[in-house]
Amino acid sequence: MVFGEKDIFPEFKEAFGGLLDYCKGRKIAVAGHMRPDGDCVSSTIALVWALRECGASEVVALNRDSVPFLYRNIAAGTEFIKTDSFDFDGFETITVDCADPKRVSDTFSERVPCPLASIDHHVSNNAFAKTNIICPDSAATAELLAGMFFDAGLRPPKEVCNALFTGIVTDTRSFTTNSTRAETLAVAAKLAAAGASPSYVAEQLYQRERPEKLGLLAAYLKSLRFGYGGRLCYGILRKADFDSTGALKEDTDGLVDYARSINGVRLAAVLEEISDGVKGSIRTKSPDMRADLLAAKFGGGGHKSAAGFSLRDGTSLDEFTGVFEKAAGELLDNADI
């Protein structure tokens, strides 16, 4: 139901309010997943602000990797510390946009196996924290946080509203995914009313592409392969593609959407060569075709229509493509779409 003056996420109001109260006077580290996307970056920024606003004695933002180029202006004013070099002594930790502590980093999962809290929207989240605020119906963790902020009477400043709006826009691919609900649009409208600028966010996300990323896109499009009567489309990225274009790992974000956009394609993917295996991003056009279950076959997870994995067992990209095609074909056949 679209909200008016009613609470947006009443089911989480008590838990989130209790978490904010607990954090008063304490030192808190907010950790997002490695290779952060827009939702991860914005959710980290927003929760850092909220915890400071509510009286935490010290709050830091953590990530294993650097903030990607497209989100650096959005993140301006928030310093991100490298997760694996951080001294957690005296700090309690809250993860955002992470379905598993290993998504923060292997080092983090060993040092902080049970964080204070997990705030997330992934259906594959296994409730690994002491307090788990998980809403798979939310299109983005930023949507969940924004709604809980408003429910708690918090009024974020313009910069935080822009960050939260960015998280929603990126995870919904500009409100086009099947995870976009009426509630998602209502939260976005409430953020705009509170100070977010949709035009500013659009400029940051869609009018600042690096030439190196466009070179990587060209390599990806050239590599596209089709199968199962055109219902499957995936492309591959080798180390040589990054070397020749100067692209960064973060530049793979969004490439899979080009394959998914092709008429007749029901399942799309990008398979990336990494030093010790294969990394994959999977997208489907229907939540009935479970991308997260396909990713789980290779140790990953995510959402029903958007998921990923990192298979670090030494498998080569050339060896893996056949395995992936077979698993994807089984999903396509069983989905009956």
Secondary structure, 3 states (H helix, E strand, C coil): CCCCCCCCCHHHHHHHHHHHHHHCCCEEEEEECCCCCHHHHHHHHHHHHHHHHCCCCEEEEEECCCCCHHHHHHHCCCCEEEHHHCCCCCEEEEEECCCCHHHCCHHHHHHCCCCCEEEECCCCCCCCCCEEEECCCCCCHHHHHHHHHHHCCCCCCHHHHHHHHHHHHHHCCCCCCCCCCHHHHHHHHHHHHHCCCHHHHHHHHHCCCCHHHHHHHHHHHHCCEEECCCCEEEEEECHHHHHHHCCCHHHHCCCHHHHHCCCCCCEEEEEEEECCEEEEEEEECCCCCCHHHHHHCCCCEECCCEEEEEECCCCCHHHHHHHHHHHHHHHHHHHCC
